Amino acid sequence: MDAALDEETRRLLPLLPAFVAVAEVEQVTLAAAMLRAPQPTVSRAVARVGEVLGVPVVEKHGRGIRLTAAGRALLPHARQALAALGAGVDAVRSSEALARGTLSVAFQTSLGESVVPGLIKEFLAEHPAVRFTMTQGARRSCLAALAAGEVDIALVSRLVPAPAGLLTLTLFQEPVVLMVPAGHELADRPSATLREAARSTFITLKRGYGLRGTVDALCAAAGVRPTIGFEGEDLHTVRGLVAAGLGVSVLPPARHPVHDGVELRLDEPVTTRDIGAAWSPDNTSPTLAAFVAMLRAGFDEGFDAAAPAVRATDPTAERHAASTTDARRAARFPHPTT
């Protein structure tokens, strides 16, 4: 762009809103009302466009005005310039909204020790001014809070298939193990089946918690109906009851050794549970969009309600898929969740 054209463009830019408004309604009075500007100001702006270009852009037509050939040639480019400027303004506002935004997160209690803190720490490294509000509880209550619009995003298990009306993203597959008390008949073995474990009293989380649903599904797939002796509300309590010799449990591996507790590998086709994120497609928060973008960038196992992920169907493929995902997760979260 040469210097003369650049100067011409700079002179035209502040005149474009008046020119476009007059072109759309073909009347200066109405255009002035639309722009909330005095009518003489709008008239002078349109006339000035013609002076800058060296050719009239409007002409009288009855009681109104209409564009000349030059005006018709200029109009689409003027609209495009104003649209681009508007997009720039929106981008700045979105950036400011993100920088000063608040993100409300509901998450399963079992994800609170390492997964959620790790994600928040990573997000704040890029967006340090964002404020978080957090709610923890059972899977059911997290999804209920999301459905009620009380939170922006829920981090929970068992999002395959996706709950109706939500977008979801699978983050990783978390292994589950069998925990038995020291001295239990299975304690000296490297692995056991659920059928063998079901000979003992089971200790689980209460219904509504994501892990409870996972355990119920695993038992149903194995064809066993264990006797439930105790139902807790957090994994620390469940592990404590097992260590006290009151039963056995299926749960994620502990981050640290549990005194008087032994973890065994489960000899079942599928011994993992999906951990993912869910949010409403109607939520236009730029802070939420940035958080989801971070999740997508960090975990490439994503899918949404309209396009379910392809799942492995045979046990060998399941184990391979899980080990690949777990290896990727381990690089980010070096300790198993609790």
Secondary structure, 3 states (H helix, E strand, C coil): CCHHHHHHHHHHHHHHHHHHHHHHHCCHHHHHHHHCCCHHHHHHHHHHHHHHHCCCCEEEECCEEEECHHHHHHHHHHHHHHHHHHHHHHHHHHHHHHHCCEEEEEEEHHHCCCHHHHHHHHHHHHCCCCEEEEEEECHHHHHHHHHCCCCCEEEEECCCCCCCCCEEEEEEEEECEEEEECCCCCCCCCEECHHHHCCCCEEEECCCCHHHHHHHHHHHHHCCCCCEEEEECCHHHHHHHHHCCCCEEEECCCCCCCCCEEEEEECCCCCEEEEEEEECCCCCCHHHHHHHHHHHHHCCCECECCECCCCCCCHHHHHHHHHHHHHHHHHHCCCCCC
